[in-house]
Amino acid sequence: MQSYTIGQAARLLGVSPDTVRRWADGGRVATHREESGRRLIDGRDLAAFSVEVAQSGTGEDDPSYTSARNAFPGIVTAVKLGDVAAQVEIQAGPHRLVSLLTREAVEELGLEVGMEATARVKSTSVHIDRT
């Protein structure tokens, strides 16, 4: 499973690295240290926490995402596979985006909960890019 640094988590949550450090120090999100001493957050833990933050509205007031170029980098919070179609949810800061796409596309991208991804919005379509 992918892990995220404090800085990467901050970008995905739409807050400052200091905010993520305070949340980690306060026990709101679990971290572990790699051999070099950097703090990391497990992707599944970050996915669950990003949903909690968005629902509670405890992010920073100044959002770090805009609609410029319609790209929303975030973290995959749910993947639901059907026989032909699939549904992927991404939490991008305070924004929850849902895309309906083919199962084949999800499998080719290797999308899983906790993975970093970017939702690109064009008119009424949402396209997912693995990052």
C-alpha positions in Angstrom: 0.0 0.0 0.0 1.2 3.5 -0.8 2.2 5.8 2.0 2.2 9.6 2.0 4.6 12.1 3.5 3.1 14.9 5.6 3.6 17.3 2.7 1.8 15.0 0.2 -1.0 14.5 2.6 -1.4 18.2 3.2 -1.7 18.8 -0.6 -4.3 16.1 -0.9 -6.3 17.4 2.1 -6.1 21.0 1.0 -4.4 22.2 4.2 -0.8 23.2 5.2 1.8 20.6 6.3 1.7 22.2 9.8 -2.0 21.4 10.1 -1.3 17.8 9.2 1.5 17.6 11.7 -0.8 19.0 14.4 -3.5 16.4 13.5 -0.9 13.6 13.6 0.6 14.9 16.9 -3.0 15.1 18.3 -3.7 11.5 17.3 -6.3 12.4 14.7 -4.4 10.6 11.9 -1.9 7.7 12.4 1.7 8.1 11.2 4.7 5.8 11.1 8.4 6.6 10.4 10.5 5.3 7.6 14.2 4.5 8.1 15.3 8.0 7.4 12.9 9.3 10.1 10.3 10.9 7.8 6.7 10.6 9.0 4.4 8.7 6.7 0.6 8.1 6.6 -0.8 4.9 5.2 -2.9 5.4 2.1 -6.0 3.7 3.5 -5.7 5.7 6.7 -5.4 8.9 4.7 -8.3 8.0 2.5 -10.6 7.5 5.5 -9.3 10.6 7.2 -9.8 12.8 4.1 -13.5 11.8 4.1 -13.7 12.6 7.8 -12.1 16.0 7.3 -14.4 16.9 4.4 -17.5 15.9 6.3 -16.6 17.7 9.5 -15.5 20.9 7.6 -12.3 21.1 9.7 -10.0 21.9 6.8 -8.5 25.4 6.4 -10.7 28.2 5.2 -8.5 29.1 2.2 -8.9 26.2 -0.2 -5.8 25.3 -2.2 -7.7 24.0 -5.2 -9.3 26.0 -7.9 -11.3 25.1 -11.0 -8.3 26.2 -13.2 -7.8 23.6 -15.9 -10.5 21.6 -14.0 -8.0 19.2 -12.3 -8.6 18.0 -8.8 -5.7 16.0 -7.3 -6.8 13.8 -4.4 -7.0 10.4 -2.9 -9.2 7.4 -4.0 -11.7 6.8 -1.2 -13.9 4.1 -2.9 -13.8 1.8 -5.9 -17.0 -0.2 -6.7 -16.6 -2.7 -9.6 -19.5 -4.1 -11.6 -19.4 -6.6 -14.4 -18.8 -3.9 -17.0 -18.9 -0.5 -15.2 -17.2 0.9 -12.2 -17.6 3.8 -9.8 -14.5 5.6 -8.4 -14.7 8.3 -5.6 -11.9 10.8 -5.0 -11.6 13.2 -2.1 -9.8 16.3 -3.3 -9.5 18.6 -0.3 -13.1 19.5 0.5 -14.4 18.2 -2.8 -15.8 14.6 -3.3 -15.8 13.6 -6.9 -17.5 10.5 -8.3 -16.7 9.1 -11.7 -18.5 6.3 -13.6 -16.2 4.5 -16.0 -15.5 1.1 -17.4 -14.3 -1.7 -15.2 -11.5 -2.2 -17.7 -10.3 1.4 -17.3 -10.2 1.0 -13.5 -8.2 -2.2 -13.8 -5.8 -0.8 -16.4 -5.1 2.2 -14.1 -4.8 -0.1 -11.1 -7.0 2.2 -9.0 -7.3 1.2 -5.3 -8.5 2.9 -2.1 -5.7 5.0 -0.7 -4.0 5.7 -4.1 -3.3 9.2 -5.3 -5.2 10.2 -8.4 -6.4 13.3 -10.2 -10.0 13.9 -11.3 -10.3 16.0 -14.5 -13.6 17.5 -15.2 -14.9 18.4 -18.7 -18.5 19.5 -18.9 -20.4 16.7 -17.3 -17.7 14.0 -17.5 -15.1 13.2 -14.9 -11.9 11.5 -16.1 -9.4 9.9 -13.7 -5.6 10.1 -14.2 -3.4 7.9 -12.0 -0.6 10.0 -10.6 
